[in-house]
Amino acid sequence: MKKWIWYITSIIFILGISLFAYGFSQAIAIGIEVNRAPETAQPAQENSVKPQEVDAALVMGDSLARGTGDETGEGFAGYVIKGLEASRGESLPLYNIAVEGLRTDALLSQVNDPQTREGIRSSSLIMISIGGNDLRAIERLESNQESQYFKESLDSYLVKLDEILRIIRTENEDAPIVFIGLYNLDYSPSNQERSQYLIDWNQSTQRILESFEETLFTPTYDLFKLNLEEYISADGLHPNSKGYAAIGDRILKNLGD
């Protein structure tokens, strides 16, 4: 009887150890999968940047890059991809890792992420919208503080933008980089001083881009100046579907498609 008790106890012990080992290994596997997803990545259509998807288009930046305000959900990137697919006769995967409210320092952190770098290496087209949230903080300042804040913000932004572009070019020398310029929300003469800040911001951005190969600055200032009421969504800040379609159309013309 003692011998049978010993056998049964041994079998129970071995089964217990086996179940524990299996559960532990599963917990590790689940933890690895969770840790692979970067906190900053909020991919559109439940996608994330996948390095095996060669010839994909990558969109990064702020809410404008995300497509916020577009009733159709396309955003400028969606219209660009549709145009490219129509002209080339082949599908082009699109990965959107833009984050609403993103500033340039956060985008710099994002492009430094190993998974984002893999996505950059695999992309045949990279589209970026950034800087609007950096500049928009000027609206909360007193008029006598604006000039100094603008200079400091612009200088900081340009340093970070240059570093972002260098990282992209380190990972991918050939993919065109399309950068979206800022538009105005008030073109009235009473807002002339702040409008000049925005113009200077765009011009400085374009100069940085021109120091890198295969970059395209896409201006939007004139598009919205002539069509502001028609192109702005109900939130009064982001483009609507017509506004995004106009930006997408301009990008396609600049790309020659």
PLY file of the C-alpha trace (Angstrom):
ply
format ascii 1.0
element vertex 257
property float x
property float y
property float z
element edge 256
property int vertex1
property int vertex2
end_header
0.00 0.00 0.00
2.82 2.41 0.89
4.40 1.68 -2.50
1.18 2.62 -4.36
0.83 5.81 -2.33
4.40 6.75 -3.26
3.70 6.12 -6.98
0.51 8.21 -6.95
2.22 11.04 -5.07
5.12 11.03 -7.54
2.78 11.15 -10.56
0.82 14.07 -9.08
4.06 15.90 -8.34
5.38 15.38 -11.90
2.08 16.53 -13.43
2.08 19.60 -11.21
5.62 20.53 -12.27
4.73 20.03 -15.96
1.64 22.22 -15.76
3.60 24.93 -13.95
6.36 24.88 -16.57
3.84 25.09 -19.41
1.99 27.99 -17.81
5.23 29.83 -17.13
6.39 29.42 -20.73
3.04 30.70 -22.02
3.25 33.72 -19.73
6.69 34.57 -21.09
5.47 34.19 -24.68
2.50 36.48 -24.04
4.77 39.02 -22.35
7.11 39.04 -25.36
4.24 39.66 -27.76
2.92 42.52 -25.63
6.33 44.14 -25.32
6.88 44.05 -29.08
4.15 46.66 -29.66
5.47 50.22 -29.09
3.24 52.41 -26.92
3.40 55.30 -29.40
2.20 53.31 -32.39
-1.52 53.69 -33.09
-1.84 52.03 -36.48
-4.81 52.64 -38.76
-7.06 49.75 -39.70
-5.58 47.56 -36.94
-2.23 47.43 -38.79
1.23 48.00 -37.41
4.49 48.61 -39.19
5.68 45.25 -40.49
9.21 45.10 -41.88
8.33 42.19 -44.18
5.88 44.45 -46.04
8.35 45.83 -48.56
7.08 48.64 -50.79
4.62 49.90 -48.20
3.72 53.54 -47.57
4.33 54.87 -44.06
2.52 57.86 -42.56
3.67 59.47 -39.32
3.11 62.62 -37.34
0.11 64.40 -35.82
-3.67 64.44 -36.20
-3.43 65.80 -39.74
-1.39 62.75 -40.71
-3.92 60.64 -38.85
-6.77 62.04 -40.96
-8.78 63.55 -38.11
-11.82 65.41 -39.40
-12.26 63.43 -42.61
-15.79 62.04 -42.68
-14.68 59.25 -44.99
-11.74 58.21 -42.81
-9.31 58.47 -45.72
-7.10 61.40 -44.71
-4.64 62.77 -47.24
-2.70 59.50 -47.12
-5.73 57.48 -48.14
-6.33 59.66 -51.18
-2.67 59.46 -52.15
-2.65 55.66 -51.94
-5.82 55.39 -54.02
-4.27 57.61 -56.68
-1.01 55.67 -56.71
-2.78 52.34 -56.95
-4.93 53.60 -59.84
-1.95 54.90 -61.80
0.33 51.93 -61.10
-2.26 49.18 -61.31
-1.07 47.49 -58.13
-1.90 47.61 -54.44
0.22 49.58 -51.99
-0.02 48.72 -48.26
-0.47 51.76 -46.01
0.66 51.92 -42.38
-0.40 54.96 -40.37
1.34 55.41 -37.01
0.35 59.07 -36.56
-0.83 60.17 -33.10
-3.21 63.03 -32.38
-1.55 65.92 -30.55
1.97 64.73 -31.41
4.78 67.27 -31.26
8.17 67.09 -32.90
10.00 65.82 -29.82
7.57 62.89 -29.58
7.98 62.10 -33.28
11.75 62.04 -32.78
11.27 59.47 -30.01
9.00 57.46 -32.27
11.43 57.27 -35.19
14.12 56.15 -32.77
12.01 53.12 -31.86
13.52 49.93 -33.37
10.19 48.75 -34.80
9.56 52.12 -36.46
13.06 52.02 -37.94
12.28 48.61 -39.44
9.13 50.06 -40.95
11.09 52.99 -42.39
13.54 50.58 -44.03
10.67 48.73 -45.70
8.83 51.78 -47.03
8.78 53.03 -50.61
7.00 56.27 -49.60
7.04 58.20 -46.30
4.54 60.98 -45.54
4.89 63.29 -42.54
2.82 66.02 -40.92
4.34 67.60 -37.81
4.92 71.02 -36.29
1.40 72.38 -36.01
1.11 71.49 -32.32
4.54 73.01 -31.64
3.46 76.32 -33.16
-0.13 76.34 -31.90
0.96 76.93 -28.31
1.62 80.55 -29.29
-2.13 81.15 -29.21
-2.10 80.91 -25.41
0.54 83.62 -24.93
0.33 87.34 -24.40
1.26 89.36 -27.49
4.49 90.64 -25.90
5.68 87.04 -25.39
4.90 85.72 -28.85
8.03 86.82 -30.71
10.50 85.28 -28.26
8.47 82.09 -27.93
8.24 81.75 -31.69
12.00 82.06 -32.15
12.76 79.52 -29.44
10.10 77.09 -30.66
11.20 77.34 -34.28
14.87 76.80 -33.44
14.04 73.75 -31.31
11.68 72.36 -33.95
14.23 72.69 -36.75
16.91 70.85 -34.77
14.53 67.97 -34.08
13.21 67.91 -37.64
16.74 67.72 -39.00
17.48 64.79 -36.70
14.25 63.02 -37.71
15.13 63.34 -41.39
18.68 62.12 -40.75
17.37 59.01 -38.99
14.97 58.31 -41.85
17.71 58.71 -44.42
20.05 56.51 -42.39
17.47 53.71 -42.54
16.19 54.40 -46.06
18.15 56.38 -48.64
15.67 56.14 -51.51
12.05 56.47 -50.41
10.54 59.88 -51.18
9.71 61.86 -48.06
6.57 63.97 -48.45
6.17 66.68 -45.82
2.89 68.56 -45.38
3.16 72.31 -44.82
0.94 74.19 -42.35
-2.20 76.07 -43.35
-3.81 79.03 -41.62
-7.15 79.15 -39.83
-7.43 82.94 -39.96
-6.30 84.77 -43.10
-7.81 88.10 -42.05
-5.68 91.29 -41.98
-6.14 91.47 -38.19
-4.22 88.20 -37.86
-1.35 89.31 -40.08
1.40 89.03 -37.44
0.55 85.46 -36.49
0.13 84.60 -40.16
3.70 85.73 -40.70
4.88 83.34 -37.98
3.25 80.50 -39.88
4.76 81.60 -43.20
8.24 81.80 -41.64
7.71 78.36 -40.07
6.82 76.84 -43.45
9.75 78.49 -45.21
12.22 77.29 -42.57
10.78 73.78 -42.81
11.19 73.77 -46.58
14.83 74.85 -46.30
15.57 71.92 -43.99
13.86 69.49 -46.36
15.81 70.78 -49.34
19.05 69.80 -47.63
18.04 66.13 -47.99
17.67 64.06 -51.14
14.26 62.86 -52.38
12.15 65.16 -50.21
8.99 67.01 -51.25
7.52 69.92 -49.31
3.79 70.11 -50.03
2.39 73.60 -49.31
-1.19 73.89 -48.09
-1.29 77.58 -47.11
-2.69 78.72 -50.45
-5.14 75.80 -50.73
-6.93 76.77 -47.54
-6.65 80.52 -48.04
-8.93 80.30 -51.06
-11.20 77.53 -49.74
-11.15 77.77 -45.94
-14.87 77.38 -45.27
-15.18 74.61 -47.84
-12.14 72.64 -46.65
-12.36 72.82 -42.83
-14.29 70.22 -40.83
-16.92 70.91 -38.19
-14.27 71.00 -35.45
-12.91 74.22 -36.96
-9.35 72.91 -36.92
-8.81 69.90 -39.18
-9.60 69.48 -42.88
-12.76 67.75 -43.96
-12.86 65.18 -46.76
-12.61 67.90 -49.42
-9.64 69.48 -47.68
-7.80 66.18 -47.35
-8.61 65.28 -50.96
-7.11 68.60 -52.09
-3.92 67.90 -50.12
-3.78 64.37 -51.51
-4.24 65.64 -55.05
-1.37 68.10 -54.63
0.91 65.37 -53.28
0.11 63.15 -56.26
0.94 65.98 -58.67
4.24 66.59 -56.90
5.04 62.89 -57.11
4.22 62.89 -60.82
1.32 60.42 -60.47
0 1
1 2
2 3
3 4
4 5
5 6
6 7
7 8
8 9
9 10
10 11
11 12
12 13
13 14
14 15
15 16
16 17
17 18
18 19
19 20
20 21
21 22
22 23
23 24
24 25
25 26
26 27
27 28
28 29
29 30
30 31
31 32
32 33
33 34
34 35
35 36
36 37
37 38
38 39
39 40
40 41
41 42
42 43
43 44
44 45
45 46
46 47
47 48
48 49
49 50
50 51
51 52
52 53
53 54
54 55
55 56
56 57
57 58
58 59
59 60
60 61
61 62
62 63
63 64
64 65
65 66
66 67
67 68
68 69
69 70
70 71
71 72
72 73
73 74
74 75
75 76
76 77
77 78
78 79
79 80
80 81
81 82
82 83
83 84
84 85
85 86
86 87
87 88
88 89
89 90
90 91
91 92
92 93
93 94
94 95
95 96
96 97
97 98
98 99
99 100
100 101
101 102
102 103
103 104
104 105
105 106
106 107
107 108
108 109
109 110
110 111
111 112
112 113
113 114
114 115
115 116
116 117
117 118
118 119
119 120
120 121
121 122
122 123
123 124
124 125
125 126
126 127
127 128
128 129
129 130
130 131
131 132
132 133
133 134
134 135
135 136
136 137
137 138
138 139
139 140
140 141
141 142
142 143
143 144
144 145
145 146
146 147
147 148
148 149
149 150
150 151
151 152
152 153
153 154
154 155
155 156
156 157
157 158
158 159
159 160
160 161
161 162
162 163
163 164
164 165
165 166
166 167
167 168
168 169
169 170
170 171
171 172
172 173
173 174
174 175
175 176
176 177
177 178
178 179
179 180
180 181
181 182
182 183
183 184
184 185
185 186
186 187
187 188
188 189
189 190
190 191
191 192
192 193
193 194
194 195
195 196
196 197
197 198
198 199
199 200
200 201
201 202
202 203
203 204
204 205
205 206
206 207
207 208
208 209
209 210
210 211
211 212
212 213
213 214
214 215
215 216
216 217
217 218
218 219
219 220
220 221
221 222
222 223
223 224
224 225
225 226
226 227
227 228
228 229
229 230
230 231
231 232
232 233
233 234
234 235
235 236
236 237
237 238
238 239
239 240
240 241
241 242
242 243
243 244
244 245
245 246
246 247
247 248
248 249
249 250
250 251
251 252
252 253
253 254
254 255
255 256
